[in-house]
Amino acid sequence: ALALASAQATRPRNTKYSMPHGFEQLLHHEPESSSPPPPRRKPTLSRYHLHVRQQPLASRACGASDWNRRPVDPPPIVQILLSDFGHQSKDDRDILQDPRFTVGCLLFLVSDSFNELHSQDKQGPEREKERDSVTRADEVLPTPLLGKVFMSPFYVDVDPDPISAPTHPSSHTQSPSLALDPDNNHQASKLHQPATFFIFTDLSIRSAGTYRLQFRLMNWGSVEDTGQSMPILAEAWSDLFRVYPAKDFPGMRDSSVLAERLKELGFAELNIRGKGKGKGRKKY
């Protein structure tokens, strides 16, 4: 009896489905022990930044079945930016081509307090800072999101739409928001700038409301190389967008120049809608 009790006490417990190492931190599962989890490294300490190149604007609420899925429109397109990126640096180009990168997407229902703040007249960095603080305070848990929420990188040697292309930020600011500054001294370099995109063509939302998406950059290679949990290298939030009931949905927009050219370059999952098809429809 004592031997049996001892064997049961030392037998490993496997009552929970296993998941890849580091995934539990990504999904914010509660730790099994009473000790607090180790602090997560702030993304601002990394060279990596995420820039939402194409923002979601609207979607039609969908049903639970696959045939009734309604994609977020336009499809969100996220891009990696590197601090102090060297256009002639082979190492930096190799970083952008690393196939082990992935970006995960989380959906958050926006609270009434966030909507009130969004409608105020504040502009610029002050407004954005307050909006983000409200988001993090009120949107504790993500909302269910249907579709492909993890995307692999799509690399191109030359940016397909240099007019809208951001420039890589400087380590002096560590702020990718400066990438769209029209007075940036590096604007000329965008003409032959490589780019890595994460294109979310298959995201659907069941319930009407106002939402934001959060994107998180990770690299599976960090788990293979170090054996430690996978860190989040960078984060970015989308703008606000609405999900409409079926009777109120204003319709799909024409495809952007960026989406059209990414389709031509080989990203087959993009569905392109020709110019002029959206005329006369309500604005989002």
C-alpha positions as CSV (number, residue, x, y, z in Angstrom):
1,A,0.0,0.0,0.0
2,L,2.8,2.4,0.9
3,A,4.6,1.6,-2.5
4,L,1.4,2.3,-4.4
5,A,0.8,5.6,-2.6
6,S,4.4,6.6,-3.3
7,A,4.0,5.8,-7.0
8,Q,0.8,7.8,-7.3
9,A,2.5,10.8,-5.5
10,T,5.4,10.8,-7.9
11,R,3.4,10.1,-11.1
12,P,3.4,13.2,-13.4
13,R,0.1,14.8,-13.8
14,N,-1.0,15.5,-17.4
15,T,-4.6,16.8,-17.0
16,K,-4.2,19.7,-19.4
17,Y,-3.7,19.6,-23.2
18,S,-0.1,20.5,-23.9
19,M,0.8,23.6,-26.0
20,P,4.0,25.0,-27.5
21,H,6.4,26.4,-25.0
22,G,5.8,30.1,-24.5
23,F,2.2,30.0,-25.8
24,E,0.7,30.4,-22.3
25,Q,2.3,33.8,-21.9
26,L,0.9,34.9,-25.2
27,L,-2.6,34.0,-24.3
28,H,-2.3,35.4,-20.8
29,H,-3.3,32.2,-19.0
30,E,-3.3,32.4,-15.2
31,P,-0.1,30.9,-13.7
32,E,-0.6,27.6,-12.1
33,S,1.5,28.5,-9.1
34,S,0.8,31.4,-6.6
35,S,4.0,33.2,-7.5
36,P,3.7,36.1,-9.9
37,P,4.8,35.6,-13.5
38,P,8.1,37.1,-14.6
39,P,7.8,40.6,-16.0
40,R,7.4,40.7,-19.8
41,R,10.1,42.7,-21.6
42,K,8.7,46.0,-23.0
43,P,8.6,46.0,-26.8
44,T,10.2,49.5,-26.9
45,L,13.5,47.8,-25.8
46,S,13.6,45.9,-29.1
47,R,14.7,47.0,-32.6
48,Y,11.4,45.7,-33.9
49,H,8.3,47.8,-34.5
50,L,5.0,47.0,-36.0
51,H,3.2,49.5,-38.3
52,V,-0.4,49.0,-39.4
53,R,0.0,49.7,-43.1
54,Q,-3.6,49.2,-44.0
55,Q,-6.2,49.8,-41.3
56,P,-9.5,47.9,-40.9
57,L,-12.5,50.1,-41.5
58,A,-15.7,47.9,-41.2
59,S,-17.1,44.5,-41.2
60,R,-20.5,42.7,-41.4
61,A,-21.4,40.6,-38.4
62,C,-21.2,36.9,-39.4
63,G,-22.7,33.7,-38.3
64,A,-21.0,30.7,-36.7
65,S,-20.8,28.6,-39.8
66,D,-17.9,28.8,-42.3
67,W,-20.1,29.6,-45.2
68,N,-21.5,32.7,-43.5
69,R,-18.1,34.2,-42.7
70,R,-17.7,38.0,-43.5
71,P,-14.1,39.2,-43.6
72,V,-12.9,42.5,-42.0
73,D,-12.6,45.1,-44.8
74,P,-10.2,46.1,-45.9
75,P,-7.9,43.3,-44.8
76,P,-5.4,44.6,-42.2
77,I,-1.9,44.7,-43.4
78,V,0.9,44.9,-40.8
79,Q,4.6,45.7,-41.6
80,I,7.8,45.1,-39.6
81,L,10.0,48.2,-39.1
82,L,13.6,48.1,-37.8
83,S,15.3,50.8,-35.8
84,D,18.2,52.2,-37.8
85,F,17.6,49.9,-40.7
86,G,20.5,49.8,-43.1
87,H,19.4,49.7,-46.7
88,Q,22.8,48.3,-47.8
89,S,23.1,46.0,-44.8
90,K,22.8,42.3,-45.7
91,D,22.2,41.4,-42.1
92,D,19.2,43.7,-41.8
93,R,17.7,42.3,-45.0
94,D,18.2,38.8,-43.7
95,I,16.3,39.8,-40.6
96,L,13.3,40.9,-42.7
97,Q,13.4,37.6,-44.6
98,D,13.4,35.4,-41.5
99,P,10.6,32.9,-42.1
100,R,10.2,32.2,-38.4
101,F,8.5,35.5,-37.7
102,T,4.8,35.4,-37.0
103,V,2.2,38.1,-36.0
104,G,-0.8,37.1,-33.8
105,C,-4.0,39.2,-33.8
106,L,-6.3,39.8,-30.8
107,L,-9.7,41.5,-30.9
108,F,-11.0,43.9,-28.3
109,L,-14.5,45.3,-27.9
110,V,-14.2,49.0,-27.2
111,S,-15.9,50.4,-24.1
112,D,-18.3,53.4,-24.0
113,S,-15.6,55.5,-22.2
114,F,-13.2,54.8,-25.1
115,N,-15.8,56.0,-27.6
116,E,-16.5,59.2,-25.6
117,L,-12.7,59.9,-25.5
118,H,-12.4,59.2,-29.2
119,S,-15.1,61.8,-30.0
120,Q,-13.3,64.6,-28.2
121,D,-11.4,67.4,-30.0
122,K,-7.9,66.4,-28.8
123,Q,-5.4,65.8,-31.6
124,G,-1.9,64.4,-31.9
125,P,0.2,62.4,-29.5
126,E,-1.7,63.6,-26.4
127,R,-4.9,62.2,-27.7
128,E,-3.3,58.9,-28.9
129,K,-1.6,58.4,-25.5
130,E,-4.9,58.9,-23.6
131,R,-6.8,56.6,-26.0
132,D,-4.3,53.8,-25.5
133,S,-4.4,54.2,-21.7
134,V,-8.2,53.8,-21.8
135,T,-7.9,50.7,-24.1
136,R,-5.5,49.0,-21.7
137,A,-7.5,49.8,-18.7
138,D,-11.0,48.8,-20.0
139,E,-10.3,46.0,-22.4
140,V,-8.9,43.3,-20.1
141,L,-9.9,40.2,-22.1
142,P,-9.9,39.7,-25.8
143,T,-13.2,39.0,-27.7
144,P,-13.5,35.8,-29.8
145,L,-12.2,36.4,-33.4
146,L,-12.8,33.9,-36.2
147,G,-10.3,33.0,-38.9
148,K,-6.6,33.0,-39.3
149,V,-5.3,34.9,-36.3
150,F,-1.6,34.0,-36.9
151,M,0.1,35.0,-40.1
152,S,3.5,34.2,-41.6
153,P,5.7,36.9,-43.3
154,F,5.4,37.9,-46.9
155,Y,8.7,39.5,-48.0
156,V,9.3,41.6,-51.1
157,D,12.6,43.1,-52.4
158,V,11.0,46.4,-53.2
159,D,8.0,48.0,-51.5
160,P,5.0,47.6,-53.9
161,D,3.6,51.1,-53.0
162,P,6.4,53.5,-52.1
163,I,4.1,56.5,-51.9
164,S,2.4,55.1,-48.8
165,A,5.5,53.3,-47.5
166,P,6.8,54.3,-44.0
167,T,10.4,54.8,-43.3
168,H,12.2,52.9,-40.6
169,P,12.4,54.7,-37.3
170,S,15.6,56.1,-35.7
171,S,16.8,54.7,-32.4
172,H,16.9,58.3,-31.1
173,T,13.1,58.3,-31.1
174,Q,12.2,54.6,-31.1
175,S,8.8,55.7,-32.5
176,P,7.5,54.2,-35.7
177,S,4.9,57.0,-35.8
178,L,7.6,59.2,-37.2
179,A,7.8,56.9,-40.2
180,L,5.1,58.9,-42.0
181,D,6.7,62.3,-41.4
182,P,6.7,64.0,-44.8
183,D,9.9,66.0,-43.9
184,N,11.8,62.8,-43.0
185,N,15.3,62.8,-44.6
186,H,15.0,59.2,-45.7
187,Q,12.0,59.6,-48.0
188,A,14.1,59.0,-51.1
189,S,15.3,55.6,-49.8
190,K,11.7,54.3,-49.8
191,L,11.8,53.9,-53.6
192,H,14.0,50.7,-53.3
193,Q,13.1,49.6,-49.8
194,P,12.4,46.0,-49.0
195,A,9.4,45.2,-46.9
196,T,7.9,42.3,-44.8
197,F,4.1,42.2,-44.5
198,F,1.6,40.2,-42.5
199,I,-1.7,40.2,-44.3
200,F,-4.9,39.2,-42.4
201,T,-7.4,38.3,-45.1
202,D,-9.5,35.9,-43.0
203,L,-10.8,37.7,-39.9
204,S,-14.5,37.6,-39.0
205,I,-16.5,38.9,-36.1
206,R,-19.8,37.6,-34.9
207,S,-21.3,40.5,-33.0
208,A,-21.9,44.2,-34.0
209,G,-20.0,46.8,-32.1
210,T,-16.9,49.0,-32.1
211,Y,-13.6,47.2,-32.0
212,R,-9.8,47.5,-32.2
213,L,-7.3,44.8,-33.2
214,Q,-4.0,44.3,-31.4
215,F,-1.0,42.8,-33.3
216,R,1.9,41.0,-31.7
217,L,5.2,40.2,-33.3
218,M,7.0,37.0,-32.3
219,N,9.8,34.8,-33.6
220,W,9.6,31.0,-33.1
221,G,13.3,30.9,-33.5
222,S,13.9,32.4,-30.1
223,V,12.3,29.3,-28.5
224,E,14.5,27.0,-30.6
225,D,17.7,29.0,-30.0
226,T,17.3,29.7,-26.2
227,G,14.8,27.1,-25.0
228,Q,13.0,30.0,-23.1
229,S,9.5,31.3,-23.5
230,M,8.8,33.1,-26.7
231,P,8.9,36.9,-26.1
232,I,6.7,39.5,-27.8
233,L,9.1,41.6,-29.9
234,A,6.6,44.4,-30.7
235,E,3.0,45.4,-30.5
236,A,0.6,47.7,-32.4
237,W,-3.0,48.6,-32.2
238,S,-5.4,49.2,-35.1
239,D,-7.7,52.2,-35.3
240,L,-11.3,51.9,-34.3
241,F,-13.6,50.2,-36.7
242,R,-17.2,49.1,-36.7
243,V,-18.9,45.8,-37.2
244,Y,-22.4,46.3,-38.6
245,P,-25.6,44.2,-38.5
246,A,-26.3,42.7,-41.9
247,K,-29.1,45.2,-42.7
248,D,-26.8,48.2,-42.0
249,F,-23.5,47.1,-43.6
250,P,-22.5,49.7,-46.2
251,G,-20.7,47.3,-48.5
252,M,-17.1,46.4,-49.3
253,R,-14.6,49.0,-50.4
254,D,-12.5,49.0,-53.5
255,S,-9.1,47.4,-53.1
256,S,-6.1,49.6,-52.3
257,V,-3.1,50.0,-54.5
258,L,-1.0,48.2,-51.9
259,A,-3.4,45.2,-51.9
260,E,-3.5,45.0,-55.7
261,R,0.2,45.0,-56.0
262,L,0.7,42.4,-53.2
263,K,-1.7,40.2,-55.1
264,E,0.3,40.7,-58.3
265,L,3.5,39.8,-56.4
266,G,2.1,36.4,-55.3
267,F,-0.1,36.8,-52.2
268,A,-2.9,34.7,-53.6
269,E,-5.3,35.0,-50.6
270,L,-6.1,38.6,-51.3
271,N,-9.4,39.1,-53.1
272,I,-9.2,42.2,-55.3
273,R,-12.2,44.4,-56.1
274,G,-12.0,46.7,-59.1
275,K,-12.2,50.5,-59.0
276,G,-15.6,52.1,-59.1
277,K,-17.6,49.2,-57.7
278,G,-18.0,51.0,-54.4
279,K,-19.6,54.2,-55.8
280,G,-22.8,55.3,-54.2
281,R,-22.4,53.3,-51.0
282,K,-22.6,54.7,-47.6
283,K,-19.4,55.8,-45.9
284,Y,-18.0,53.7,-43.0
